[in-house]
């Protein structure tokens, strides 16, 4: 079990500059997601979240809220990065493939880019400047 956990936590982008670049990427990506989508949930602005999969309405709202608020915070800190990005990947992929499938590419590109960026983090992990790497070293 410890070995599985270590393999999920370990991430090294190969050099110090690459690990710093990965940190900056994580921060900028997460801040933008939170600023554009997550902040609305904190200021009380009513947002209608599409539910194309027919999930129970409250579950759908919780998934969107977690993907736009909690996930960005955890990604910035680099906590459980390879696992925590999946709710956001799910929400943005559904946005791209289902919600916006008939829209112009100018509308579809936003969920597409978010999906690709968070998939990248699922594969690479957070890098050495993260809580994941600190935990890996202390297991």
Residue pairs with C-beta under 8 A, 6 or more apart in sequence:
2 139
5 139
6 136
6 139
8 80
8 82
8 83
8 125
8 132
9 125
9 132
9 133
9 135
9 136
9 139
10 125
10 132
10 133
10 136
11 81
11 82
11 124
11 125
11 126
11 127
11 128
11 130
11 132
11 133
12 19
12 127
12 128
12 133
13 19
13 21
13 22
13 124
13 127
13 128
18 127
19 127
19 128
19 129
20 129
22 124
22 126
22 127
22 129
23 78
23 126
23 127
23 129
23 130
25 117
26 75
26 76
26 78
26 81
26 121
26 126
26 127
26 130
27 76
29 72
29 75
29 114
29 117
29 118
29 121
30 71
30 72
30 73
30 75
30 76
31 72
31 76
33 68
33 71
33 72
33 88
33 114
34 68
34 69
34 72
34 73
37 68
38 65
38 68
38 69
38 72
40 47
41 47
41 65
41 68
41 69
42 69
49 60
49 61
49 64
50 95
50 99
51 57
51 60
52 94
52 98
52 99
53 60
53 94
53 98
55 63
63 87
63 90
63 91
64 91
66 87
67 87
67 88
67 90
67 91
67 92
68 88
68 91
70 84
71 84
71 85
71 87
71 88
72 88
74 80
74 81
74 84
75 81
75 84
75 85
75 121
75 126
77 130
77 131
78 126
78 127
78 129
78 130
78 131
78 132
78 133
79 130
79 131
79 132
80 132
81 121
81 122
81 125
81 126
81 130
81 132
82 121
82 122
82 123
82 125
82 132
85 118
85 119
85 121
85 122
86 122
88 114
88 118
89 115
89 118
89 119
89 122
92 111
92 112
92 114
92 115
92 118
93 111
93 115
95 110
95 111
96 108
96 111
96 112
96 115
99 111
100 107
100 108
100 111
101 108
125 132
126 132
126 133
127 133
